[in-house]
Amino acid sequence: MTTLLNDERTPLFSAPGRQSRIARIEISHHQFELDPPFPAAWDSQPRRQFPATLVRVIDSEGREGIGSGDVMYGFDDFRHLFIGEDPLDLERHAGVIDNIGFHAGRCWPLEVALWDLAGKILESPVWRLMGGVSNRLRAYASSGTHRPLEEVVALAEQVRDAGIPALKLRFGRAHLEEDLAVLGAVRQAVGSRLELMVDCNQGWRMPWDVKTPWQYAHALEVARELEHQDVYWMEEPLYRGDYAGMARLAEETKLRIAGGEMTREPYEFREMLRQGCLDVYQPDAVCSVGMLGLARLAREIVAAGKAFTPHTWGNGIGVVANLHLTAGAVGPAGAPYLEYPFDPPEWTPEKRDFPLAAPLLADSDGWLTLSEAPGLGLTLDEDRLAATRATQATYQ
């Protein structure tokens, strides 16, 4: 069985006589109608359409790898750097994609498609190529709205009854007291049967949002309140570049401090690790560093006694890619939970995973389990993709 080489030799996979070439790369944009609109906690305008950018890499034998995630801005200027190359030279491709990110956009969905293609060429699931530690992780339900208190409690009870062991709530209402009241009501309703996380959403901003992130003193005040409710982690309590503040907060509180979902460079994560900024690292393979880079980084993080659990707020292709990466590289011991975006009725697995023929579902014990199917093991819903094709690449 082929596995990712722990000694990191390059190229990662060499198989004389089995080489093919990258024949073409296709990119398409899609918009799925959201009815009712999704009132994202981090956006002032309810989202009426859900975008997905799909990347397909086709080799000279007609095999196709798929990826999705960030919108691939600027990629057309660099497409020629991949055509005609060996699809299995993933070390080289990751390096080129990293360079593109310096000059243009974050094109990591292409690397996801290349891993899917590599798995199909090598007849192996990607989680095995990532190291084969495990084929499953437990989900945490990730909510994305600011609902009235009673509705959040009902969501928590639904998550608990479905067997999912943890739930993440969003702070950011007009007054902190409202956020704390919701958290307290949820804890009272579910007791110890759910782990609760809180996302403060201070680490990044929407393009129009220029308000100042929390300062350390306020973040510490909030952390003390979260400690009283036995919160599992406090996510993005400070600006993403406030390394000293995060390290101090991690030292001064009993909470796990989580973050890094939009941090872009491996050296930033290693500096955060050196300074003790975070207890839980959350880079998303379709937005930052990529699957190869994050497999290596995840091992470093876990070896340092920290947890690695990617952000996955996107469509099901990105969720599954991060599941393969994390389960295969570090398994449940390194990633106690994986983000599972879930906030019905606006955000259901079926809507979240609209490009796919079937959504990724957690089982009755909250596990997300991968098969032995080669690559990412996904089947696209081609009819739905044709019906949702669009020129718009962002939210509407």
N, C-alpha and C positions, 0 to 999 in steps of 0.2 A: 504494500500500500504506500503510495507517495504521500509524504508529509512535508510541511514547510521545514526547511533545514534550520536547526537551532544555531548552527555555527555561522549562519548568514553568508555563506558563500554565494557568489554570483556567476552565471545566472542561476536562479533558484531551481529551475527545471531544465534539464537537458536530456533529450531523448532522441538519439540518432535514428534517422529513418522515419520519425514520426512528426517532423516539423511541417507546419503549414505556414501561411503568410496572411497577414491582415489584408483583406481585399478591399473593404470599404467600411466606413463609419457613418451611421445615419442618426440624425438627431431630430426629434419631433416634440412639439409642445401640445399640451392638452389642457382643457378646462372642463371640470366636472361641476354641474349645477348643484349647489347646496340649498336644499329646501327642507326645513327652514334655514336661513342664513346662520352662519357660525359666529357668535359674538366673542371673538378671541380676547382674553384678558389683557393682552399686550397691544391691542389695536383698537382705536376709537371707533372704527367703522366695521360693522358686521360684514363678514366675508360671504359673498353670494356665490362665488365660484372658487373651486379648489384647483390650483394648477399642478401639473406634473410635467417635467421634462424627461423624456425617454431617450436613452442612448443604446444603440445596437451596434455591436462590432461583429462583422461577418468575416470569416476566414476563407481561404482559397478552397477549402473542402465543403463550403456551404454551411458550416456550423455557426450558430449565432449566440453571442453573449449579450445580456441585457443589464442595464444599470439605470438608476434614477436618483435624483437628489437636487443639488444645486443646478442653476439654470444654464451653465456652460457658456457664459458670456465670453466672447472673444475667441472661442475655440477654432472657428473656421480658418483663422490665420495660421493655425498650427497643425491642421489635420494631416498635412503632407509628412509630418515627422513620424507618423505611425503607419501609413500605408506602405505595404511591402515588408514590414518588420515581422519578426517571429512573435506570435502572440504570447508565447510562454516566457519571454524575457521580461518578466514582471518587475525585476529590479530596475531595468533600464526605463521601462514605461513610467514607473512611479517617479523616477528622477525627472523625466521630461515634464510630467504633469505638475510636479512641484515647481519647476522653472516657469511653466506657463502661469502659475498662480502669482509669481513675482511680476510678470509683465501684463497679465490680463485678469481673467476670472478664475474661480475655483472649479476646476474641471474633474474633480474626483469621481463623479458618477461614471466617467470613462473607465477608471481603474476597476470599479465594481463590475462593469460589463466584461472587462478583460479577465477578472477572476472567475466570473461565471463561464466564460469561454474556456479558460484553462481547465476548469473542472470537467467540462464536457469533453475536451480533448483527452484528458487523462483518466476519464471515467471515474471520477471521485467527487464526492460532495466537498464544497469549499471548506466546511468546518474541519474536515480531515486535513486538507492542505494547510490550514492555519495552525495545525499542531495536533488536532484530534483529541484534545483534553476531554471534551464532552460534546454532546449533540443537543443539549437543552439548558435552559435557564428559567428561573421563576420570573414571572411578570410583576411589575407594579403598574397599576392603572394610573395614567397621567391625565388629570383633568386640565381643561384649558379655558375655563370661563369663570366669571364672577356671578354666580347665581344667588338668588335669595337663600337665606339660611336653611329653610325647610327643604329646598330642592337639593342643596349640597348634602344634607344629611341623608336624603333618599338615595342619592348617588352612592354615598359611602355604604349604605346598607345593601344596595344592589351589588357593589363590588365584593363586599364580604360574603354575600350569599352565593356569588358565582365561584367562590373558592380562591379568588385572587388575594394574595396575602398582604398587599400594601397599596396605598393610595397617595398620590401627590396632589396637594391643594395649591391654588394660586393666591398669593397676596397681591395687593395693589389697588384695593378699593379706595374710595375717597378719604376714609379715615381708618387708621390702624385699628381702632377699637372694633370696627366692623369685621375686619379680617380675623381678629382674635376671637370674636364672638362665634364666628363660623367654625373656627378650629376647635374651640371649646365644646360646641354643640356636637360636632362630629365625634370627638373623643368620648363624650358622654354616651353617645348612641352606640358606638362600636366597641367601647372598652379596649381591651388588649387584643382583640381579635384581628385588628388591622395595624400594621405599621403605618405611620403617617409621616409624609415628607412635606416640606413647604418650599415653594419656589418664590423667591422675592423679586426675581426678574430685574435685578440692578446691574447685571453684567453686560447688557447690550441694549440697544434702542432701535425702534423703528425709525425710518429716515426722517420723519417729521418731528420726532420727539427729542427735544433739547433740554429737558429738565435735568437738574443735577442729581446724580445717584446719591444714595444714602452715604453718610459719613460714618466713621467707625463708631462714634458714641451712640448714634441712633441704632446702628446694626446690633451693637451689644445689648441695648435696651430690648430690642425685639427678641434677640437670642435668649435672654433671661425668661421672657414670657413663653417661648417655645420649649424651654427646658421643663417648665411646669407641666406641659402637656405631653412630655415624653416623645418629642418629635425625633424621627430617625435621622434626618439630615435637614440642614438649612441651605438652600441652593441660591447661589448668586446674590449674597447679601451686600456685596460691594462692587464697585467698578472693576472690570476684568483686569485692569492694570495695577490695581492697588495691592501689590504683593505683600507689602508690610502690614497693611490692614488685615488682609485675609489670614496671614500667619499669626498675627496677634489675636484675632478672633478665635482661630482654631486652638490657640494655647489657653485662652481665657474662659472658654465655654466647654461644657460637656457634650455639646452637639457635634456631630460630624458636619464639616463644612464642604459643600459640593460646588462644582463650577467647571468652567473651561469649555462649554459647548461650542463657542464660536472663536476660541483661541486658534490661531492659524498655523503656528510654527512649532516644530518639535522642540527647538531650543527654549521656547517660552515654557512649555510644559516641564522640561527638565529643570529650568530655573525655579519654577513654582515648587517642584518636588524638592529641590535643594533647600529652599527657604521654608518648607513645611507649610505651604499656603492652604492646601486642601487635603481632606481625608477621602474624598470621592471625586474622581476625574471623569469628565463627561464628553470628551471630543467625539464628534459624529463623523464616521468614515466617509459619508457622502459630501461633507462640507470642509473637513480639515484633515490634513496629514495622510489620509487614505488608509486602505486596509493593511497594506504591507507595513507602513510606518506605525500604524496603531497597534498591530500585533506585537511589534517589538517594544513600543512604548508601554503597552498594557503589562507585559512581563516585568518591565522595570518598576512600574507602579506597584504591582502586587508584591514583588520582591522587597519593596520598601515598606510593606505592611499597610498599604493603602488599597482602596477599592477602585475598580475601573468599570464604569457602566455608562455606555454612550447615550447622549441625546438621540432621540429617534423621531422627533416630531415632523413627520412627512408622510409619504405614502408607503404602502407595504413593501415595496422593493427595498427602500432604505432600511426599514425595520428588519427585514430578513437578512440583508447584508450585514448589518451590525450584530445580529444574532449569530450568524456564522462566525464572524470575526471574534466575538467575545467568548462564545461557548468553546470554539476551537482553540483559542489562544490561552485562556485562563480558566474557563469553566466556572461553575457555581462558587468555588472557593474564592475566586478573585472578583466575581461579580455576583453579589447576593441577589440582585434583581436587575431586570432589563426594562427600560421604559416601554410601555404599551399604551399609546395614545387612545383614550377612551372617555368620551363625554357625550353620551346620547341625550337627546335625539339627534342633535346636529352632527355629532362626530361619532360614528359607529365604525366597527371594523369594515363593514361593506363599503361605506363611503371613503374611509381612509385608504382602502386598498383597491380603489376602483380600477386601476390598470390591470388587475389580476383576475383570473378566472374564479378564484376562491380566496377569501381573506385569510390572513393568519389569525388563528384563534387560540386562546389559552385553554387548557383543559380544566377539569373540575377541581384540580388541586393547584391551579395557577401556573402550570408549566407551559412553556413554549418549546416545542420539540421539533427538531429537524430530521429529515429522512436521509436515506442513503442515495437519493437521486443525485446524479452528477450536477456539478455547478451549484447554483443557488436553489435548484429544484423548483423553479417557478414556471407557471404557465400564464401567458398574457391573454387577456380578453380582447382579441383583435377587433371584434365588432364594436365594442365600447370605445376602444381607442380611436377607431375610425370616426365614430360619431362625435367624439369630443375633441377632435383635432382643432388647433387654434394657432394663431400667430402670437398671442399674448403669453408671456412666460412668467408673469407674476400674478399676485392675488388681485381679484376684482371684487 
